């Protein structure tokens, strides 16, 4: 399917709304112990498994220097660990620690609670069903982006 003006309009509205959502959720997270960018990096690392800082930076579309600072903060807090790459001992792989997984569970629960409260206060049952139906589509879009 070719990009039409209608598709470009949908893509633009999604980009704007997803960006606003992400920005606001990061603002809420920054009031906690873990910043939004740290939580994003930790979450991505959990999904990817052991990777280098450079690979994590590439996946998050950040410079290695920016990701390095984020990873250093996570490492200082004991949320990630660096280990030697079994295939190349010169490379260091990042892994999420047990404390990092516990932090992810806690933060995700808090975010989900805030989202549920916002939906309960501001959306009709039908709108919530629409959001529920759209969630897998948005996830699939992210996977193919």
TAZILIN-V141525 format. One record per helix or strand of 2 or more residues. SS is the DSSP state (A for helix, B for strand). FROM is the first residue (numbers start at 1). LEN is the number of residues. If there is no record, write none. Layout:
# TAZILIN-V141525
ss = (SS | SS)
from = (FROM | FROM)
len = (LEN | LEN)
This chain:
# TAZILIN-V141525
ss = (A | A | A | A | B | B | A | A)
from = (5 | 36 | 53 | 64 | 80 | 88 | 98 | 125)
len = (25 | 13 | 8 | 13 | 6 | 9 | 25 | 20)
